């Protein structure tokens, strides 16, 4: 659902905490009852994720795919090794590949790949995974606490901003390739957008502290732009 079509920027901003906690499903957005929001999200997880998707692909071992999703919940913004996931879940890499492909096709998660053009030090092998809806992400771990009581605000914020940016690209028909950027010496940019020959790097921060662009990024991609997305300027980025 395109939020900007049904509410003003001021209304979106006022409901930011709700969006981070409960997500953006229409049935969730249109009710003010907290318990109804939680009930609906749990129903989606229990019926759609645990039943419909698994039955659709003939998967019988539902515990494994649920545990896979729960591992992804806590690794938002980090590179994911399919081999390592398989080791943690006692599954083959091929099975992990199959499950993740199914979850992507079912619009539960999506991935960003690393951007690499010039530097040998740039990381591009392992992707990062994000959830299409933060409410589903929170339902998987049964955590609907207020932001003041959470230690995962950074992950929620990064996930929310990136998925809302992808929605904006779709609704406004912005042609773009999307990546993250990271080097082996831990210099990174959360979101890189390549559109119509223009390269923009975006660092996504919950705090309003000033952040400088990585020197290697500026030196390597001299014609690129760099911006920091915070609570002070995010609305223009996603609407």
N, C-alpha and C positions, 0 to 999 in steps of 0.2 A: 504494500500500500504506500502511495506517495503521500507522506505526512504533510508536505507543504501545500497539498491541494485541499486539506481539510482544516488546517490551523495556521495561525500566524507564527512568525519567528519568535515572538514574545511568548506565545503559548507553548511552543516546542521547548524553549529554554526553561520555562517554568516546570515542565514535566520531564526534565532531563534525568533526574534521579529515578523516576518511575521507568523510563525507557532502559536505563542501564540495568535495572533489577528485573523488570518484567518483560522487556522486549517490545516488539512492535506489531505483533499479530493483531489484526483488526478487532477480534473479540476481546483482546486484552486492553487495547487502547480505549475502547468505547465503554468500558465499565469502570466505575470508581470503587467497586468493592474489592478490597485486597484479597479476601479469601476466594472470590470467584476467579480472580486473575491466576492465583496459584493453582486452583483446582483445574482450570482449563489447560494450563501448561503441563501439569502432571498427566492429564488425560492424553495430550498429544504425545508425550514421552511414552506412556504406557501402551497406547493403542497404535499410533503411527510408527514410532521408532521401534518398539519392542515386538510389534506384531506384523503390521502391514508390510514394512520394508523387508523384514526377515523372511516372511512367507513369500513375498514377491520373488525373491532370489533363491528360495529353497534353503535358507540358512537355518539350521536347527540349533546351533550352539549360540543362543542369544546372549549368554553371560559374557562371552568373549567380545562381542561387538559393543556391548554396553561398557565393559571395562576399557576397551579401546577408546571410546568416546570420553570416558572419565579421565583417561590419561591426557587426551588432547585438551580437556578443560583447563588443566594446570600448566599447559605449555604454549599458550597463546603468545605470539611474539618471539618464539624460539624455533630454531631449525629442528626439523623432525627427521630422524633416521628410521626408515621402515624396518631395517634390520634390528635396531635396538628395540623398537616397539614389539617386534616378534619375539625377541628374547624375553622381554618383561611379561609377555602374555603366553609364553610357551606355544607360539604359533610360527609357522614358516613365513618368510618374507612374502612369498607369493600370496598367502592367505591374507596378510595385512594389506597388500596391494589391492586385492579383490574387495575387501571390506571398505577400504577408503574410497575406492572408485565408486562403489555402490552408494556410500554416504554423500559423495559429491553429486552423483546423478540424481539423488533424492533431495538435493538442496538442503542438506543438514549442515555440511561444512563445505568450505572452499579453500583453495590453496593459493599462495603467492610464491613465485620462484625468485631466486636471487638474480639481481641485475648485474651483468658483467660484460664489459666491452673492452677494457684496456689493461686493467691491472691483473697480474698473476696472483696477487694477494686477495682478490675478490672471491667471496664464497658464492657458489651457484649450484652446488650439487643437491643439497637437501632443502625441501620447501618448508614454508610455515603454514599452519592451518588455522582457520578462523571459523566461527559459527555464523550462520546466516541470521541467527536471532539470539540475543543475549539472554532472553528469558528461558529459552530451551537450554542454553549453556548452564544457567543457574539451576534449572529444574533437575538436570542430570546429577547434581551434587546436593540437591535439596537445600540450597542456600539462597534465601530471599531476604537476608538481613539488610538493614539500611547501610548506606555507604559509610557512615560514621563507625560502623561495627565490622567493617570488612578489611582484609589485607590484600585483596586482589583488584583494587580500583584501577590500577594501571593497566592490567590486562583487559578489564571490562571496557575501559575508555578507548584503548587502542582498537579493540574488536568493533565497538560501536561506530567509531569514526570511519574506519575503513569500509565496513559494510554499507554505511549510509552514503559514503562517497561513491561506491559502486552503483548504488541505486540511482544516485544523481546522474552518473554517466549514462545509465540505461534510459531514464526518463527524459533526459535532455539530449539524448543521442550524441553524446560526446565520445568520439572514437579514441580509445586509449588502450595501451598495454600497461599492466600493473605489476609491480615487483616490490621487493625490499632490497636493501643494499647493505652488505656487511663485508668487512675484511677479516683476515685471519688474526690481525692484532686488535680486534674488537671495536673498530670504528664502524658505526652503523647508522642507517636511516630507515625509519619504520616503513615508509611507503614512498615508492617512486612511481610517478606517472609519466608515461611517454605518449604524447598526443600531438599529431600533426607536426612532427619534427621538433617538438619542444619537450625538453626534459625537466621535470620538477621533482625535487625531493622534499618530503614532508616528515618532520619529526613530530610525534604526537605525545603531548605531555599533559598530565592532569594538573600539575602545578604550573604557576605562572612565572617560574624562574627563567631567566634568559639562557638561551642555548645557542652556541655557535655552530656553524656548519663544519663538519669534519674537513680538515685541510686537504686530505687526499681527494675528497670529492670535488672540492673547488678547483684543485690543480688539474685533476684528470678530466673533468667535465666543465670546462671553462664557460660554456654558453648556457649552463643549466641554471635553474633557480632553486632556492632553498627557503623553506618557510617552516615555522613552528606553529602547530595547531594546538591551541589551549581552549579553556572554557571562555576566554575573552573573544575569540574570533572564529569558533568552529561552525557557527551557523551559516556563514557565507560559504564555507567549504562544502557543506553537505546539502544546502538548499539552493 
